[in-house]
Amino acid sequence: MNWKFFIARRIYRSKEGKEEVSKPAVRIAMAGIAIGLAVMIVSVAVVIGFKHQVRDKVIGMGADIVVSGIDGADLYQVNPIVAEDSLLDVFRGISGITHVQRFSTKPGMIMTSDNFQGMIVKGVAQEYDWTYLKAHLQEGAIPAFSDSAASNSVLVSRSVADKLSLKLGDRMFTYFVEDNIRARRLTVSGIFQTNFSAFDDFFLITDLYTVNRLNNWLPDQAGGIELGVGEYGKTGAVNDEVRLALGDKTDRYGEPYCSRTAEELYPQIFAWLDLLDTNVWVILILMTGVAGFTMISGLLIIILERTNMIGVLKALGADNASVRRIFLTFSVFLIGRGMLWGNAVGLGLCCIQYFLEPVKLDPATYYVSAVPVELHLGWVVLLNICTLLVSVLMLVGPSYLISRIHPAKSIRFE
């Protein structure tokens, strides 16, 4: 067995049961490592979970990529584009696209006997992917919407239903103001809640046929085409393929096609999510610094306490590098023990929040009702490796104090 490793292990195990000056310092150093690692695990888990949940809400109520007219990024009352089957087939043939669906929108107003509210009605056809909305449907059922017949049914959010005192099966009047006022009476067939206020507070879902009629559009026209991408990380590359397929094309009525990703359509939301990455890096740097400096103080105290032993080892022929390696190995034992506790605390807190959700949030502000957490083995292992490496590297410099200790003086040191 390596004699340096043997001595380091003996020092680590011999601290038990002795009244040593270094014991409080060692415990503080291990506590610093444990707290720092636990905070890092919780911080990364919360930020990743929050980013993914908000991103999924944005994409779930829309799409990864939207093809629309050139003004489709700013207005809900847009110029239509021709969304014929041949164009949809082109998109379906692009690698990475998993779903293609048409939609149209129309701004208007809902009025009841004692209240009113502005809204945007979104029309969808039979190919619409209901996976996300079904997961957030609280009451009722999703009707069979199409582009060839009016359903006279509508899905409303819980926030709209509460504001206007609407219940399942209620009939409500919607009004659309242009040159003259047009009205439609729709029946509430379902109530959903996504906690995404940017959508819940304004959008109603009905059939594509009704919205196109309100817009005075032709049957082959739509407000846009939503494209689902199988892997979010490939959205940019897929969008480039979509733009390449569209080229400089215009539809038969002269309207140019424009393709945008969700990040381009909602830049303020994704910029906010990107800002969270900066906060995480600040936390990681601070916690790593705290853990490293507590270990430095602990190592210096241990070296001073073991001055006599260091002198004996040098007198027996050990060089400075070997003695430094003994104490660095001993420090790795302490760091490992602190990391073990840090993992237990950090992962334990994440599991409690994931399964029990004791920490709640205001969904009107944060888009989620509880603090989200998301754990991945890869980044947990990476955090542990980085914590260990940074902590050990921070101890290399202070370990050179050993070279200043002279055997003749240190053997007599008490």
Beta strands, then each sheet from edge to edge (+ up, - down):
strand 1: 65-68
strand 2: 81-82
strand 3: 97-111
strand 4: 116-124
strand 5: 137-140
strand 6: 153-157
strand 7: 171-177
strand 8: 181-192
strand 9: 203-207
strand 10: 221-222
strand 11: 224-229
strand 12: 258-261
sheet 1: 5+ 8- 7+ 3- 11+ 1- 12+
sheet 2: 2+ 10-
sheet 3: 5+ 8- 7+ 3- 4+ 9+
sheet 4: 5+ 8- 6-
end
